[in-house]
């Protein structure tokens, strides 16, 4: 069954569609297209898999495509120009609609292009990774990286709808699935303790891509984010909770070089580092930190690296030596 959630932002409210075979249901997206021109933005990994289906959704419109190189290292102002070049060379006007078909990098870049092209145009999110479906496609945060900081150049720009087809997760690499689970775990940690318990009991099903388990996890995650965004769209207060693990995680991504860590991998260990810091501040117990570590391990996420000088203590008896697993390759 398809689930429909709503991000309540008054006149700018929009639906999130979650289900199977949604890439064949153009009636879901057609009402959210503005104007007659559609530009689909994808990357060289996703396009061979799903571009033709996506183009069929917009067969009634003047539809063009632009294909970006895959990877966090290409989330730059320079690569963003590929989108602007395609829009301008095809004479797209301010009534056009951009469509993000891919993961978080494609979604963030397409959203930022939509926010800035001719002072702002419409866009639709079609996320094809778990991380994008549960997090980056919802909430309107868009942008690109800078050598001195991740996501430091961007804008808040909400999509007109989000179409999350669970079947696209069948072509996802295992480590990309695990990376998405980091963001799912985050929702349990920040405000959904019962969901966290459910995740602990059902992690094997999620890793096995059980469709019912995935559908439930995506629905709960999206509802949590939708509620937070509706309460604090521009991150002036409670929305900062959604950044659990991201301060450490972004530093890891930037310091190690964009693309050497998946975003979800960095967020996973960032959440563990945040928990460890909270224990040192007497806000969490050792048992709490162990629980965080256990669920991150259960999601097949790395829980350690040589991330900081080994002389710097992290907690009672812990040091950076405990974060010593080999760093993943690009």
N, C-alpha and C positions, 0 to 999 in steps of 0.2 A: 504494500500500500504506500502511496505517496503521502508524505507529511508536508504541510504548509505552515510555516512559522512567519511571524511578522516582526520586523524591526520598527517599533513605533516611534516615529519622528514627525508626527503631525502630517503636514502636506507632503513631506518627503519620505513617508513610510514606504517600506517595500517588502515584498515576500521573499522567503527562502524556500525553495522547493527541494525536497529530499526524497529520493526514491530510485527505482531501477528503470532503465530504458528511457530516461527523460530526454536524452539526445534525439529521440524520435518524436517528441511532442512539441511541435512548433507553436501550438496554441498557447503554450505556457509563456513563451518569450515574445511572440508577435505583439501583444498589447503593450509591451514595455519598450518598443523601438520608437525612437523619435525621428521624424523625417523619413527620407527615402534612401539614405546612404548608410551602409553598414561596413565598418572595417573590423575584420576579425584579426586579433593579434594572438599569435601562438609562438611556439619555439620548434626547433628542429627535431626534438624528441616526440613531442605531443602531436604535432601536425600530421605526420604519417599515420597516426593511429585514429585521430578523431576529427581532422579538419573537414573531410568530406561530409560527415554527419552534421557538423556544425553549419557548414554552408547550406545544407538542405533546410535547416531551421529558418534561414533567411533568404530562401529562394524567391520570395516575393519582393525583394529589395535589391537595389544596386549594391552588390556585395563585392568587396575587395579584401585582400589578405596581406598581412606582413608577417614574416617569420623571423623571429629573433634567435640568436645563438643561445643555447641552454647554459644555465649556471649562474650562481650568485656573483661570480666575477664579472658578468656582463650586465649587472644591474647598475648602470652608470648613465650619466648625462650623455656621454658620447653615443651609447647604444640606444638611448631614448630617441635620438635624432632619426633613427630608422623609422620610427612610428610617425614622427612629424613629416619626414620626407614622403612617406607613402600617402599621408593625408593630403599634403599640399600638391603633390604631383598628380593625384587623382581628383583634385578640385573639390575636396570635401568642405562643406559649409558648416556653419555653427549649429545647424539642426541635425547633424549626423549622430550616429550611435557607434561607439566603440564596444567591442566584445572581447573580453579576456578569456582565452581558452588555454588553460594550463595551470601551473602551480602558483606558489606565492610570488615568485619573481615576475612572472607574466602579469599576474593580477595587479601587483603594486605598480609596475611600469605603465600598464594600460590605464589604470586609474589616474596616475599622475599626468599622463598625456591627456586624458579626458578633462582633468581639472584645469589644465593650462592651455589647451588648444582653443584658440579664439575665445579666451576668457572663460572657458568651461562648457563642455558638451556632455551629453548623456552617455552612460556606459552600463554594460551588463557583465556580470561575473558568471563564468562557467568553469568552476574549479575542478581539476582532474587529479589532485593529490589529496590525501587525507588532511594534511596540514592546512591546505588552502580551504578545504570544505568546512573544517571546524573552526578556522580562525581568520586567516588573512583576507578571505573573500567577504567577510562580514564586518561592518563597522566603519568603512570609509577611510581608513588610514592608507595613504598611497605615498609612493616616493621611490627614491633611488639612494644608493650608497655613495659615500665620499671616502677617499683614502684615509681621512682622519676620523671617520665615524660612520656607523651603519644607520641607514634610514634618516640621515640628518637633513636631507633635502626632500621636501614633499608637501602634501596638502591633505586636508580632510575633504573627501569628495565621495558621497555615497552613491552606490550603484542603484539602478532602478529595479533590479531583481537579481537573485542568486539562484542558479540552477545546478544542484549538486547531484549528479548521476553516480550512484554508488558503484555501478558496473565498471566505471573507469578505474576503480581501485584494483581491478583484477590484473591490470597491466603494470601496476606499480612495483618497483623493486622492493625487496623485503626491508632494506634499510630506510627507504623512503617512507614505508608504512610505519616503521618504528619511530621515525622522526615526527610523523603526524601524531602518534600516540603521546608524545611529550606534551603537546598542546592539550590533548584530551585530559591527561593526568592533571594538568594545571588547573582546569576547572574544578576538579574534585578537591584539590588542595586549597583553593582560594575561597570557595563558598559552598561546596556540595559534598559534605562528608558521606552521605549515603551513597552517592555516585562513586566516590572514591572506594568505598567498600565493594560496590558492584564491580568496579574495574579490577580490584584485587582478585575477585572470584572468577572473572570472565576474560582475563588477559589472553589465555590460550585461544579462546574463541576468536578474539579480535585478530590475533596474529595469524590464525588460520583463515581469516577473511570470511568468517561466518556472516552472511548478509543480514540476519536479524540483529546480531550483536553490533555490527557496524552501524546499521541504521539507527539503533537506539543510542549508541555513543555519539553519533553525529547530531542527532536530534537534541539530546540533552546539552551537548556542548554549544550548539548554535543558539539554543534558547537562553542559556546562561549568558553568552556574549551579547545577544540581542537585548536582554534585560539591562545589562550593564551599560551598553551604548545608549539605550533609550534614556537612561538616568543621567548620563554624563557623556554627551557626544564628543566633546572636544578635550577630554581628559583633564578636567579641572579638579577632579576629586576621585570618586570611587573607581573610575576606569583605570586608574593606575594599578589596581589589583591585577589587571590582565597582563601586566608586565612582569609578573613573578618569574624570576630566573633570567629575564631578558637583559638586565643590566650586566650581569656577569657574562651571559651568553653572547651579547653583542660585542663585548670586549674580546672574548675568545675568537669570534669570527673575524673581527677586524685585525687583531694581533697575529693570528695564524695565517691570514691571507684569505680573502673571500673565495669560497669554493672548496677550501680544505676541510671545512666542517659543514655538515648539513645544519640548517638553522635549528631543526628540532633536536639534533644531537647536542648542540651548544646550549639550547634552552634546558634540556634534561639535566645536564651537569650543572647548569646555572641554578636550577631549582635546588639541587643538592647543596651547592655552595651557599645559597641563601638560607637554607634550613640550618646548615652548620653555623653560619654567622648568627642566626637567631638563637641557637643553643648557647653560643658564647655570651649572648646578651641576656640569657636566662628567660627567653620567651618560649623556647621549646626544650623538650627533654632529649636525652640520648636516644630513648626509645622512639620518639617522634622522628628524629633524623634517620634512624635505622629503617623506619617504615617508608620514608621517602626513598631511601636508597634501594630498598627491596622492590618497590613497584617500578622504579626506573630500570632496575636490572631485569625485572619480569618482562618489560616491554622490549627487551633486547637492545637497550640503549647503553652506551658507554657510561660508566660511573666514575671514571678517573683518568687523569692525564698528569703529566708533570706540568702543572699550570702556573706555578709561582715558585719563588725561591724556597728551597726546602727548609730553610731556617725559620720561615714564618709559620707559627703554629696556627692551626685552624680551630682546634677545640681541645678539650682535656684529652691528652693522650694522642690526638690526631695531629698529623702534620701533612705537608704537601706530599710526603712519601706515600701516603695512603691514596693519593690521586696519581697513580703511576702506570695505568694501562697504556699500551702503545697508541699513539695518535693515529686516527684514521687517515688514509690517503685521500687524494682529491676525488 
